[in-house]
């Protein structure tokens, strides 16, 4: 994976477990990383706060900055209206990526950070090609595929080492089995 040395990057983090291997790799490549927790897709405020608390934990472990977006689940539901019955990896997820990546692009611009990426690409449950298609709509998107080089395996190892909460569903109420 080619990365530019010492370049600032805002990393959209879906959850702490996925973020671990991404942050480790970015730091190893001398990127100046800040995290952005923007996850209005999460089904309840309680779950949002729980996942956020573990993201705060890894921000401390890696000593990186953390920005937190407001929780607007009702607006997110409106954004995906009509796609509630889509299977995971379907059109609802594309709209969900749009929501998170657009907000991350806006936040990066507001902070004067020239590029942004997302931890979503570390998961084998997410299609990186589709995430890249969505991300490339926004200026500054860095198409980093964190699942390469055993990224997901590394995220599992680090999650265990840091004793992180590993949720059993993606995030929205439609992903709960
Ligand atoms: S399953 Fe996950 S990616 Fe898909 S819409 Fe729900 S929260 Fe978003």
Backbone and ligand atoms as CSV (ligand in chain L), in Angstrom:
chain,resi,resn,atom,element,x,y,z
A,1,UNK,N,N,0.849,-1.184,0.000
A,1,UNK,CA,C,0.000,0.000,0.000
A,1,UNK,C,C,0.893,1.245,0.000
A,2,UNK,N,N,0.726,2.108,-1.007
A,2,UNK,CA,C,1.542,3.317,-1.069
A,2,UNK,C,C,0.937,4.419,-0.215
A,3,UNK,N,N,1.730,5.016,0.630
A,3,UNK,CA,C,1.231,6.116,1.447
A,3,UNK,C,C,2.249,7.258,1.415
A,4,UNK,N,N,1.747,8.472,1.556
A,4,UNK,CA,C,2.603,9.637,1.560
A,4,UNK,C,C,3.124,9.878,2.976
A,5,UNK,N,N,4.412,10.054,3.128
A,5,UNK,CA,C,5.020,10.235,4.444
A,5,UNK,C,C,4.569,11.528,5.122
A,6,UNK,N,N,4.301,11.422,6.399
A,6,UNK,CA,C,4.012,12.567,7.261
A,6,UNK,C,C,2.777,13.372,6.859
A,7,UNK,N,N,1.942,12.803,6.065
A,7,UNK,CA,C,0.776,13.547,5.617
A,7,UNK,C,C,-0.357,13.327,6.613
A,8,UNK,N,N,-1.044,14.387,6.942
A,8,UNK,CA,C,-2.177,14.275,7.864
A,8,UNK,C,C,-3.303,13.485,7.219
A,9,UNK,N,N,-3.980,12.717,8.047
A,9,UNK,CA,C,-5.119,11.958,7.533
A,9,UNK,C,C,-6.175,11.842,8.626
A,10,UNK,N,N,-7.426,12.011,8.233
A,10,UNK,CA,C,-8.553,11.808,9.147
A,10,UNK,C,C,-9.127,10.427,8.832
A,11,UNK,N,N,-9.112,9.551,9.817
A,11,UNK,CA,C,-9.588,8.187,9.610
A,11,UNK,C,C,-10.989,8.027,10.181
A,12,UNK,N,N,-11.951,7.834,9.285
A,12,UNK,CA,C,-13.308,7.507,9.739
A,12,UNK,C,C,-13.246,6.125,10.377
A,13,UNK,N,N,-13.687,6.038,11.642
A,13,UNK,CA,C,-13.636,4.740,12.322
A,13,UNK,C,C,-15.051,4.261,12.604
A,14,UNK,N,N,-15.333,3.043,12.119
A,14,UNK,CA,C,-16.661,2.465,12.335
A,14,UNK,C,C,-16.763,1.881,13.736
A,15,UNK,N,N,-15.649,1.374,14.249
A,15,UNK,CA,C,-15.618,0.810,15.603
A,15,UNK,C,C,-14.154,0.608,15.985
A,16,UNK,N,N,-13.915,0.396,17.268
A,16,UNK,CA,C,-12.537,0.252,17.748
A,16,UNK,C,C,-11.830,-0.976,17.172
A,17,UNK,N,N,-12.475,-2.166,17.153
A,17,UNK,CA,C,-11.762,-3.331,16.637
A,17,UNK,C,C,-11.252,-3.128,15.208
A,18,UNK,N,N,-12.116,-2.611,14.324
A,18,UNK,CA,C,-11.686,-2.385,12.940
A,18,UNK,C,C,-10.585,-1.326,12.870
A,19,UNK,N,N,-10.675,-0.316,13.724
A,19,UNK,CA,C,-9.721,0.794,13.655
A,19,UNK,C,C,-8.299,0.384,14.041
A,20,UNK,N,N,-8.171,-0.610,14.914
A,20,UNK,CA,C,-6.833,-0.933,15.458
A,20,UNK,C,C,-5.767,-1.141,14.379
A,21,UNK,N,N,-6.030,-2.091,13.486
A,21,UNK,CA,C,-5.019,-2.447,12.487
A,21,UNK,C,C,-4.790,-1.296,11.509
A,22,UNK,N,N,-5.848,-0.499,11.261
A,22,UNK,CA,C,-5.729,0.644,10.342
A,22,UNK,C,C,-4.803,1.699,10.946
A,23,UNK,N,N,-5.038,2.005,12.219
A,23,UNK,CA,C,-4.221,3.037,12.877
A,23,UNK,C,C,-2.774,2.559,12.970
A,24,UNK,N,N,-2.597,1.313,13.344
A,24,UNK,CA,C,-1.236,0.774,13.452
A,24,UNK,C,C,-0.495,0.920,12.124
A,25,UNK,N,N,-1.185,0.576,11.030
A,25,UNK,CA,C,-0.543,0.649,9.709
A,25,UNK,C,C,-0.245,2.079,9.294
A,26,UNK,N,N,-1.193,2.964,9.546
A,26,UNK,CA,C,-0.971,4.373,9.170
A,26,UNK,C,C,0.201,4.964,9.948
A,27,UNK,N,N,0.264,4.667,11.241
A,27,UNK,CA,C,1.367,5.191,12.056
A,27,UNK,C,C,2.700,4.601,11.599
A,28,UNK,N,N,2.688,3.321,11.233
A,28,UNK,CA,C,3.917,2.671,10.752
A,28,UNK,C,C,4.399,3.321,9.458
A,29,UNK,N,N,3.463,3.952,8.743
A,29,UNK,CA,C,3.802,4.644,7.502
A,29,UNK,C,C,3.962,6.152,7.711
A,30,UNK,N,N,4.184,6.523,8.987
A,30,UNK,CA,C,4.451,7.930,9.334
A,30,UNK,C,C,3.329,8.883,8.978
A,31,UNK,N,N,2.092,8.374,8.965
A,31,UNK,CA,C,0.963,9.274,8.749
A,31,UNK,C,C,0.605,9.924,10.076
A,32,UNK,N,N,0.181,11.162,10.005
A,32,UNK,CA,C,-0.249,11.932,11.167
A,32,UNK,C,C,-1.774,11.726,11.277
A,33,UNK,N,N,-2.169,10.787,12.130
A,33,UNK,CA,C,-3.552,10.295,12.137
A,33,UNK,C,C,-4.429,10.953,13.203
A,34,UNK,N,N,-5.636,11.306,12.804
A,34,UNK,CA,C,-6.693,11.632,13.762
A,34,UNK,C,C,-7.893,10.756,13.412
A,35,UNK,N,N,-8.657,10.394,14.422
A,35,UNK,CA,C,-9.823,9.539,14.216
A,35,UNK,C,C,-11.098,10.376,14.165
A,36,UNK,N,N,-12.064,9.880,13.415
A,36,UNK,CA,C,-13.373,10.543,13.386
A,36,UNK,C,C,-14.447,9.489,13.606
A,37,UNK,N,N,-15.123,9.604,14.735
A,37,UNK,CA,C,-16.216,8.676,15.045
A,37,UNK,C,C,-17.505,9.318,14.557
A,38,UNK,N,N,-17.937,8.898,13.376
A,38,UNK,CA,C,-19.161,9.438,12.763
A,38,UNK,C,C,-20.032,8.244,12.398
A,39,UNK,N,N,-20.952,7.910,13.279
A,39,UNK,CA,C,-21.689,6.655,13.117
A,39,UNK,C,C,-23.159,6.778,13.518
A,40,UNK,N,N,-23.864,7.643,12.813
A,40,UNK,CA,C,-25.301,7.786,13.074
A,40,UNK,C,C,-26.090,6.567,12.610
A,41,UNK,N,N,-25.414,5.650,11.933
A,41,UNK,CA,C,-26.051,4.392,11.532
A,41,UNK,C,C,-26.334,3.475,12.726
A,42,UNK,N,N,-25.645,3.659,13.823
A,42,UNK,CA,C,-25.785,2.741,14.969
A,42,UNK,C,C,-27.193,2.842,15.549
A,43,UNK,N,N,-27.752,1.706,15.874
A,43,UNK,CA,C,-29.195,1.604,16.150
A,43,UNK,C,C,-29.681,2.315,17.407
A,44,UNK,N,N,-28.818,2.533,18.395
A,44,UNK,CA,C,-29.268,3.221,19.603
A,44,UNK,C,C,-28.138,4.082,20.170
A,45,UNK,N,N,-28.528,5.090,20.943
A,45,UNK,CA,C,-27.533,5.981,21.549
A,45,UNK,C,C,-26.659,5.199,22.528
A,46,UNK,N,N,-27.268,4.230,23.200
A,46,UNK,CA,C,-26.513,3.434,24.173
A,46,UNK,C,C,-25.394,2.643,23.471
A,47,UNK,N,N,-25.734,2.051,22.329
A,47,UNK,CA,C,-24.731,1.292,21.573
A,47,UNK,C,C,-23.679,2.241,20.981
A,48,UNK,N,N,-24.127,3.412,20.534
A,48,UNK,CA,C,-23.211,4.433,20.012
A,48,UNK,C,C,-22.180,4.791,21.086
A,49,UNK,N,N,-22.675,5.042,22.298
A,49,UNK,CA,C,-21.781,5.445,23.394
A,49,UNK,C,C,-20.835,4.307,23.769
A,50,UNK,N,N,-21.345,3.082,23.735
A,50,UNK,CA,C,-20.499,1.935,24.081
A,50,UNK,C,C,-19.352,1.788,23.076
A,51,UNK,N,N,-19.692,1.845,21.790
A,51,UNK,CA,C,-18.644,1.709,20.766
A,51,UNK,C,C,-17.663,2.882,20.844
A,52,UNK,N,N,-18.202,4.076,21.098
A,52,UNK,CA,C,-17.348,5.252,21.220
A,52,UNK,C,C,-16.364,5.100,22.380
A,53,UNK,N,N,-16.813,4.540,23.499
A,53,UNK,CA,C,-15.921,4.415,24.659
A,53,UNK,C,C,-14.689,3.570,24.330
A,54,UNK,N,N,-14.852,2.576,23.460
A,54,UNK,CA,C,-13.697,1.747,23.071
A,54,UNK,C,C,-12.833,2.450,22.022
A,55,UNK,N,N,-13.448,3.296,21.221
A,55,UNK,CA,C,-12.648,4.103,20.289
A,55,UNK,C,C,-11.804,5.101,21.093
A,56,UNK,N,N,-12.394,5.659,22.149
A,56,UNK,CA,C,-11.617,6.551,23.025
A,56,UNK,C,C,-10.443,5.790,23.643
A,57,UNK,N,N,-10.692,4.537,23.976
A,57,UNK,CA,C,-9.623,3.720,24.563
A,57,UNK,C,C,-8.451,3.557,23.583
A,58,UNK,N,N,-8.758,3.231,22.330
A,58,UNK,CA,C,-7.642,3.022,21.394
A,58,UNK,C,C,-6.989,4.344,20.977
A,59,UNK,N,N,-7.765,5.433,20.990
A,59,UNK,CA,C,-7.142,6.741,20.713
A,59,UNK,C,C,-6.075,7.014,21.770
A,60,UNK,N,N,-6.375,6.622,23.008
A,60,UNK,CA,C,-5.395,6.792,24.087
A,60,UNK,C,C,-4.209,5.856,23.918
A,61,UNK,N,N,-4.471,4.616,23.571
A,61,UNK,CA,C,-3.396,3.625,23.401
A,61,UNK,C,C,-2.426,4.072,22.305
A,62,UNK,N,N,-2.993,4.528,21.173
A,62,UNK,CA,C,-2.140,4.921,20.040
A,62,UNK,C,C,-1.695,6.388,20.120
A,63,UNK,N,N,-2.256,7.119,21.083
A,63,UNK,CA,C,-1.939,8.534,21.253
A,63,UNK,C,C,-2.221,9.335,19.975
A,64,UNK,N,N,-3.446,9.196,19.506
A,64,UNK,CA,C,-3.878,9.962,18.327
A,64,UNK,C,C,-5.115,10.786,18.698
A,65,UNK,N,N,-5.396,11.807,17.911
A,65,UNK,CA,C,-6.547,12.665,18.160
A,65,UNK,C,C,-7.856,11.956,17.828
A,66,UNK,N,N,-8.930,12.456,18.410
A,66,UNK,CA,C,-10.251,11.879,18.154
A,66,UNK,C,C,-11.286,12.997,18.060
A,67,UNK,N,N,-12.008,13.006,16.960
A,67,UNK,CA,C,-13.143,13.905,16.770
A,67,UNK,C,C,-14.412,13.066,16.782
A,68,UNK,N,N,-15.491,13.637,17.331
A,68,UNK,CA,C,-16.736,12.871,17.480
A,68,UNK,C,C,-17.881,13.616,16.804
A,69,UNK,N,N,-18.544,12.941,15.918
A,69,UNK,CA,C,-19.697,13.535,15.230
A,69,UNK,C,C,-20.938,13.408,16.124
A,70,UNK,N,N,-21.911,14.278,15.897
A,70,UNK,CA,C,-23.164,14.154,16.642
A,70,UNK,C,C,-23.928,12.918,16.164
A,71,UNK,N,N,-24.767,12.396,17.045
A,71,UNK,CA,C,-25.548,11.190,16.737
A,71,UNK,C,C,-26.904,11.621,16.203
A,72,UNK,N,N,-27.174,11.282,14.935
A,72,UNK,CA,C,-28.420,11.712,14.275
A,72,UNK,C,C,-29.069,10.512,13.598
A,73,UNK,N,N,-29.459,9.545,14.409
A,73,UNK,CA,C,-29.968,8.299,13.824
A,73,UNK,C,C,-31.276,8.507,13.064
A,74,UNK,N,N,-32.142,9.405,13.532
A,74,UNK,CA,C,-33.403,9.640,12.811
A,74,UNK,C,C,-33.138,10.155,11.391
A,75,UNK,N,N,-32.158,11.045,11.282
A,75,UNK,CA,C,-31.804,11.568,9.962
A,75,UNK,C,C,-31.192,10.468,9.093
A,76,UNK,N,N,-30.387,9.610,9.737
A,76,UNK,CA,C,-29.785,8.496,8.985
A,76,UNK,C,C,-30.878,7.556,8.469
A,77,UNK,N,N,-31.888,7.295,9.297
A,77,UNK,CA,C,-32.994,6.428,8.875
A,77,UNK,C,C,-33.707,7.024,7.669
A,78,UNK,N,N,-33.855,8.342,7.691
A,78,UNK,CA,C,-34.479,9.036,6.554
A,78,UNK,C,C,-33.611,8.868,5.302
A,79,UNK,N,N,-32.301,8.924,5.494
A,79,UNK,CA,C,-31.332,8.799,4.389
A,79,UNK,C,C,-31.450,7.434,3.702
A,80,UNK,N,N,-31.767,6.382,4.465
A,80,UNK,CA,C,-31.833,5.030,3.885
A,80,UNK,C,C,-33.280,4.557,3.693
A,81,UNK,N,N,-34.212,5.490,3.826
A,81,UNK,CA,C,-35.631,5.110,3.721
A,81,UNK,C,C,-35.905,4.354,2.407
A,82,UNK,N,N,-36.680,3.266,2.515
A,82,UNK,CA,C,-37.015,2.452,1.343
A,82,UNK,C,C,-36.044,1.307,1.119
A,83,UNK,N,N,-34.925,1.341,1.861
A,83,UNK,CA,C,-33.896,0.302,1.670
A,83,UNK,C,C,-33.763,-0.577,2.908
A,84,UNK,N,N,-34.756,-0.480,3.793
A,84,UNK,CA,C,-34.676,-1.200,5.066
A,84,UNK,C,C,-34.527,-2.705,4.885
A,85,UNK,N,N,-35.136,-3.257,3.848
A,85,UNK,CA,C,-35.124,-4.711,3.675
A,85,UNK,C,C,-33.969,-5.222,2.811
A,86,UNK,N,N,-33.096,-4.313,2.417
A,86,UNK,CA,C,-31.918,-4.730,1.651
A,86,UNK,C,C,-31.033,-5.629,2.514
A,87,UNK,N,N,-30.415,-6.618,1.885
A,87,UNK,CA,C,-29.464,-7.461,2.616
A,87,UNK,C,C,-28.187,-6.665,2.894
A,88,UNK,N,N,-27.451,-7.094,3.911
A,88,UNK,CA,C,-26.161,-6.451,4.176
A,88,UNK,C,C,-25.290,-6.611,2.931
A,89,UNK,N,N,-24.531,-5.590,2.595
A,89,UNK,CA,C,-23.721,-5.466,1.365
A,89,UNK,C,C,-24.548,-4.940,0.199
A,90,UNK,N,N,-25.837,-4.657,0.423
A,90,UNK,CA,C,-26.693,-4.162,-0.645
A,90,UNK,C,C,-26.730,-2.640,-0.712
A,91,UNK,N,N,-27.804,-2.112,-1.325
A,91,UNK,CA,C,-27.892,-0.667,-1.573
A,91,UNK,C,C,-27.969,0.176,-0.305
A,92,UNK,N,N,-28.589,-0.394,0.767
A,92,UNK,CA,C,-28.638,0.381,2.014
A,92,UNK,C,C,-27.224,0.660,2.517
A,93,UNK,N,N,-26.354,-0.300,2.368
A,93,UNK,CA,C,-24.979,-0.118,2.833
A,93,UNK,C,C,-24.251,0.933,1.988
A,94,UNK,N,N,-24.553,0.976,0.688
A,94,UNK,CA,C,-23.933,2.006,-0.160
A,94,UNK,C,C,-24.345,3.388,0.329
A,95,UNK,N,N,-25.647,3.541,0.649
A,95,UNK,CA,C,-26.132,4.831,1.172
A,95,UNK,C,C,-25.480,5.142,2.523
A,96,UNK,N,N,-25.297,4.103,3.304
A,96,UNK,CA,C,-24.669,4.258,4.617
A,96,UNK,C,C,-23.212,4.732,4.455
A,97,UNK,N,N,-22.500,4.138,3.514
A,97,UNK,CA,C,-21.111,4.578,3.256
A,97,UNK,C,C,-21.113,6.049,2.832
A,98,UNK,N,N,-22.084,6.406,1.988
A,98,UNK,CA,C,-22.187,7.804,1.523
A,98,UNK,C,C,-22.310,8.757,2.704
A,99,UNK,N,N,-23.176,8.380,3.642
A,99,UNK,CA,C,-23.408,9.239,4.810
A,99,UNK,C,C,-22.095,9.461,5.579
A,100,UNK,N,N,-21.448,8.371,5.928
A,100,UNK,CA,C,-20.240,8.461,6.756
A,100,UNK,C,C,-19.075,9.111,6.041
A,101,UNK,N,N,-18.891,8.781,4.763
A,101,UNK,CA,C,-17.733,9.318,4.043
A,101,UNK,C,C,-17.931,10.785,3.679
A,102,UNK,N,N,-19.169,11.173,3.381
A,102,UNK,CA,C,-19.423,12.593,3.108
A,102,UNK,C,C,-19.163,13.424,4.353
A,103,UNK,N,N,-19.628,12.944,5.490
A,103,UNK,CA,C,-19.419,13.697,6.732
A,103,UNK,C,C,-17.929,13.745,7.089
A,104,UNK,N,N,-17.228,12.671,6.795
A,104,UNK,CA,C,-15.792,12.658,7.083
A,104,UNK,C,C,-15.052,13.626,6.162
A,105,UNK,N,N,-15.448,13.664,4.893
A,105,UNK,CA,C,-14.840,14.616,3.948
A,105,UNK,C,C,-15.069,16.050,4.434
A,106,UNK,N,N,-16.298,16.317,4.889
A,106,UNK,CA,C,-16.623,17.672,5.373
A,106,UNK,C,C,-15.808,18.008,6.618
A,107,UNK,N,N,-15.665,17.016,7.507
A,107,UNK,CA,C,-14.915,17.262,8.740
A,107,UNK,C,C,-13.433,17.495,8.436
A,108,UNK,N,N,-12.880,16.687,7.527
A,108,UNK,CA,C,-11.467,16.843,7.162
A,108,UNK,C,C,-11.244,18.252,6.598
A,109,UNK,N,N,-12.146,18.696,5.734
A,109,UNK,CA,C,-12.010,20.029,5.143
A,109,UNK,C,C,-12.078,21.102,6.234
A,110,UNK,N,N,-13.001,20.926,7.175
A,110,UNK,CA,C,-13.163,21.916,8.249
A,110,UNK,C,C,-11.918,21.980,9.139
A,111,UNK,N,N,-11.244,20.843,9.285
A,111,UNK,CA,C,-10.050,20.783,10.137
A,111,UNK,C,C,-8.767,21.121,9.363
A,112,UNK,N,N,-8.890,21.285,8.058
A,112,UNK,CA,C,-7.704,21.573,7.247
A,112,UNK,C,C,-6.826,20.347,7.058
A,113,UNK,N,N,-7.446,19.163,7.145
A,113,UNK,CA,C,-6.706,17.910,6.930
A,113,UNK,C,C,-6.909,17.499,5.476
A,114,UNK,N,N,-5.799,17.274,4.785
A,114,UNK,CA,C,-5.887,17.130,3.337
A,114,UNK,C,C,-6.443,15.802,2.838
A,115,UNK,N,N,-6.394,14.754,3.667
A,115,UNK,CA,C,-6.935,13.487,3.169
A,115,UNK,C,C,-7.687,12.727,4.251
A,116,UNK,N,N,-8.515,11.800,3.791
A,116,UNK,CA,C,-9.265,10.975,4.739
A,116,UNK,C,C,-9.426,9.567,4.176
A,117,UNK,N,N,-9.653,8.630,5.085
A,117,UNK,CA,C,-9.849,7.222,4.700
A,117,UNK,C,C,-10.846,6.634,5.683
A,118,UNK,N,N,-11.134,5.345,5.515
A,118,UNK,CA,C,-12.095,4.717,6.422
A,118,UNK,C,C,-11.639,3.325,6.846
A,119,UNK,N,N,-11.913,3.014,8.085
A,119,UNK,CA,C,-11.591,1.684,8.621
A,119,UNK,C,C,-12.542,0.617,8.072
A,120,UNK,N,N,-13.606,1.034,7.401
A,120,UNK,CA,C,-14.573,0.069,6.869
A,120,UNK,C,C,-13.907,-0.956,5.949
A,121,UNK,N,N,-12.810,-0.555,5.281
A,121,UNK,CA,C,-12.207,-1.470,4.298
A,121,UNK,C,C,-11.450,-2.628,4.944
A,122,UNK,N,N,-11.307,-2.622,6.262
A,122,UNK,CA,C,-10.589,-3.744,6.892
A,122,UNK,C,C,-11.475,-4.977,6.989
A,123,UNK,N,N,-12.772,-4.780,6.948
A,123,UNK,CA,C,-13.699,-5.886,7.204
A,123,UNK,C,C,-13.935,-6.751,5.964
A,124,UNK,N,N,-13.893,-8.068,6.120
A,124,UNK,CA,C,-14.221,-8.942,4.994
A,124,UNK,C,C,-15.709,-8.883,4.639
A,125,UNK,N,N,-16.514,-8.254,5.513
A,125,UNK,CA,C,-17.950,-8.102,5.242
A,125,UNK,C,C,-18.245,-6.870,4.390
A,126,UNK,N,N,-17.204,-6.100,4.081
A,126,UNK,CA,C,-17.392,-4.874,3.298
A,126,UNK,C,C,-16.599,-4.959,2.003
A,127,UNK,N,N,-17.244,-4.565,0.906
A,127,UNK,CA,C,-16.612,-4.596,-0.405
A,127,UNK,C,C,-15.809,-3.297,-0.596
A,128,UNK,N,N,-14.492,-3.425,-0.610
A,128,UNK,CA,C,-13.641,-2.218,-0.699
A,128,UNK,C,C,-13.849,-1.473,-2.010
A,129,UNK,N,N,-14.113,-2.198,-3.090
A,129,UNK,CA,C,-14.313,-1.535,-4.389
A,129,UNK,C,C,-15.501,-0.569,-4.320
A,130,UNK,N,N,-16.580,-1.014,-3.670
A,130,UNK,CA,C,-17.764,-0.149,-3.549
A,130,UNK,C,C,-17.462,1.031,-2.631
A,131,UNK,N,N,-16.754,0.774,-1.557
A,131,UNK,CA,C,-16.375,1.877,-0.648
A,131,UNK,C,C,-15.528,2.903,-1.407
A,132,UNK,N,N,-14.633,2.427,-2.256
A,132,UNK,CA,C,-13.790,3.353,-3.030
A,132,UNK,C,C,-14.634,4.165,-4.022
A,133,UNK,N,N,-15.605,3.499,-4.649
A,133,UNK,CA,C,-16.472,4.231,-5.591
A,133,UNK,C,C,-17.205,5.363,-4.876
A,134,UNK,N,N,-17.671,5.066,-3.664
A,134,UNK,CA,C,-18.374,6.090,-2.882
A,134,UNK,C,C,-17.384,7.165,-2.431
A,135,UNK,N,N,-16.272,6.748,-1.869
A,135,UNK,CA,C,-15.296,7.701,-1.330
A,135,UNK,C,C,-14.730,8.633,-2.384
A,136,UNK,N,N,-14.552,8.100,-3.581
A,136,UNK,CA,C,-13.947,8.919,-4.643
A,136,UNK,C,C,-14.857,10.049,-5.127
A,137,UNK,N,N,-16.094,10.065,-4.648
A,137,UNK,CA,C,-16.977,11.205,-4.963
A,137,UNK,C,C,-16.546,12.449,-4.195
A,138,UNK,N,N,-15.716,12.247,-3.159
A,138,UNK,CA,C,-15.377,13.351,-2.263
A,138,UNK,C,C,-13.884,13.681,-2.341
A,139,UNK,N,N,-13.608,14.951,-2.382
A,139,UNK,CA,C,-12.237,15.419,-2.481
A,139,UNK,C,C,-11.424,14.982,-1.265
A,140,UNK,N,N,-10.236,14.477,-1.513
A,140,UNK,CA,C,-9.326,14.111,-0.426
A,140,UNK,C,C,-9.397,12.653,-0.017
A,141,UNK,N,N,-10.256,11.878,-0.657
A,141,UNK,CA,C,-10.389,10.470,-0.253
A,141,UNK,C,C,-9.131,9.690,-0.622
A,142,UNK,N,N,-8.625,8.955,0.345
A,142,UNK,CA,C,-7.445,8.121,0.160
A,142,UNK,C,C,-7.935,6.667,0.134
A,143,UNK,N,N,-7.875,6.049,-1.015
A,143,UNK,CA,C,-8.450,4.702,-1.190
A,143,UNK,C,C,-7.507,3.633,-0.620
A,144,UNK,N,N,-7.484,3.527,0.674
A,144,UNK,CA,C,-6.612,2.563,1.352
A,144,UNK,C,C,-7.418,1.309,1.687
A,145,UNK,N,N,-6.934,0.183,1.212
A,145,UNK,CA,C,-7.631,-1.090,1.449
A,145,UNK,C,C,-6.950,-1.808,2.606
A,146,UNK,N,N,-7.489,-1.581,3.806
A,146,UNK,CA,C,-6.829,-2.097,5.001
A,146,UNK,C,C,-6.972,-3.606,5.167
A,147,UNK,N,N,-7.846,-4.244,4.370
A,147,UNK,CA,C,-7.944,-5.704,4.529
A,147,UNK,C,C,-6.760,-6.415,3.861
A,148,UNK,N,N,-6.021,-5.687,3.030
A,148,UNK,CA,C,-4.828,-6.277,2.429
A,148,UNK,C,C,-3.788,-6.541,3.515
A,149,UNK,N,N,-2.842,-7.377,3.224
A,149,UNK,CA,C,-1.751,-7.713,4.164
A,149,UNK,C,C,-2.298,-8.195,5.512
A,150,UNK,N,N,-3.349,-9.026,5.429
A,150,UNK,CA,C,-3.916,-9.631,6.647
A,150,UNK,C,C,-4.400,-8.595,7.665
A,151,UNK,N,N,-4.940,-7.491,7.163
A,151,UNK,CA,C,-5.411,-6.438,8.060
A,151,UNK,C,C,-6.481,-6.900,9.033
A,152,UNK,N,N,-7.417,-7.706,8.535
A,152,UNK,CA,C,-8.499,-8.145,9.423
A,152,UNK,C,C,-7.966,-9.072,10.520
A,153,UNK,N,N,-7.066,-9.954,10.131
A,153,UNK,CA,C,-6.450,-10.861,11.115
A,153,UNK,C,C,-5.731,-10.043,12.194
A,154,UNK,N,N,-5.021,-9.015,11.764
A,154,UNK,CA,C,-4.303,-8.162,12.724
A,154,UNK,C,C,-5.290,-7.416,13.634
A,155,UNK,N,N,-6.425,-6.991,13.070
A,155,UNK,CA,C,-7.415,-6.284,13.900
A,155,UNK,C,C,-7.970,-7.211,14.985
A,156,UNK,N,N,-8.111,-8.475,14.665
A,156,UNK,CA,C,-8.592,-9.444,15.675
A,156,UNK,C,C,-7.547,-9.649,16.769
A,157,UNK,N,N,-6.293,-9.708,16.352
A,157,UNK,CA,C,-5.205,-9.886,17.337
A,157,UNK,C,C,-5.141,-8.687,18.282
A,158,UNK,N,N,-5.199,-7.473,17.701
A,158,UNK,CA,C,-5.089,-6.267,18.536
A,158,UNK,C,C,-6.320,-6.080,19.416
A,159,UNK,N,N,-7.497,-6.444,18.904
A,159,UNK,CA,C,-8.721,-6.325,19.703
A,159,UNK,C,C,-8.635,-7.203,20.944
A,160,UNK,N,N,-8.061,-8.381,20.750
A,160,UNK,CA,C,-7.892,-9.304,21.878
A,160,UNK,C,C,-6.873,-8.735,22.868
A,161,UNK,N,N,-5.776,-8.264,22.323
A,161,UNK,CA,C,-4.712,-7.703,23.176
A,161,UNK,C,C,-5.212,-6.507,23.996
A,162,UNK,N,N,-6.034,-5.657,23.376
A,162,UNK,CA,C,-6.515,-4.444,24.056
A,162,UNK,C,C,-7.833,-4.673,24.803
A,163,UNK,N,N,-8.336,-5.900,24.741
A,163,UNK,CA,C,-9.592,-6.279,25.410
A,163,UNK,C,C,-10.733,-5.333,24.973
A,164,UNK,N,N,-10.975,-5.327,23.663
A,164,UNK,CA,C,-12.007,-4.445,23.101
A,164,UNK,C,C,-13.340,-5.164,22.972
A,165,UNK,N,N,-14.383,-4.397,23.022
A,165,UNK,CA,C,-15.742,-4.898,22.757
A,165,UNK,C,C,-15.871,-5.181,21.270
A,166,UNK,N,N,-16.236,-6.415,20.915
A,166,UNK,CA,C,-16.444,-6.780,19.512
A,166,UNK,C,C,-17.924,-7.082,19.315
A,167,UNK,N,N,-18.617,-6.137,18.724
A,167,UNK,CA,C,-20.062,-6.256,18.568
A,167,UNK,C,C,-20.426,-7.393,17.618
A,168,UNK,N,N,-21.647,-7.903,17.765
A,168,UNK,CA,C,-22.080,-9.060,16.975
A,168,UNK,C,C,-22.874,-8.663,15.730
A,169,UNK,N,N,-23.064,-7.356,15.497
A,169,UNK,CA,C,-23.774,-6.898,14.298
A,169,UNK,C,C,-23.125,-5.618,13.801
A,170,UNK,N,N,-23.377,-5.307,12.522
A,170,UNK,CA,C,-22.677,-4.186,11.897
A,170,UNK,C,C,-22.963,-2.866,12.601
A,171,UNK,N,N,-24.249,-2.522,12.738
A,171,UNK,CA,C,-24.533,-1.241,13.381
A,171,UNK,C,C,-25.998,-0.850,13.389
A,172,UNK,N,N,-26.616,-0.863,12.220
A,172,UNK,CA,C,-28.028,-0.453,12.172
A,172,UNK,C,C,-28.941,-1.567,12.670
A,173,UNK,N,N,-30.180,-1.224,12.956
A,173,UNK,CA,C,-31.150,-2.215,13.442
A,173,UNK,C,C,-31.435,-3.293,12.403
A,174,UNK,N,N,-31.205,-2.970,11.118
A,174,UNK,CA,C,-31.500,-3.934,10.052
A,174,UNK,C,C,-30.409,-4.998,9.933
A,175,UNK,N,N,-29.316,-4.799,10.644
A,175,UNK,CA,C,-28.212,-5.765,10.584
A,175,UNK,C,C,-28.191,-6.692,11.804
A,176,UNK,N,N,-29.207,-6.532,12.670
A,176,UNK,CA,C,-29.268,-7.395,13.846
A,176,UNK,C,C,-29.995,-8.683,13.471
A,177,UNK,N,N,-29.341,-9.816,13.678
A,177,UNK,CA,C,-29.956,-11.104,13.317
A,177,UNK,C,C,-30.814,-11.626,14.451
L,1,LIG,S1,S,-25.527,-3.139,7.678
L,1,LIG,FE1,FE,-23.849,-1.816,8.382
L,1,LIG,S2,S,-23.045,-0.794,6.531
L,1,LIG,FE2,FE,-25.068,-1.666,6.048
L,1,LIG,S3,S,-26.515,0.011,6.419
L,1,LIG,FE3,FE,-26.438,-1.168,8.318
L,1,LIG,S4,S,-24.854,-0.164,9.550
L,1,LIG,FE4,FE,-24.602,0.563,7.455
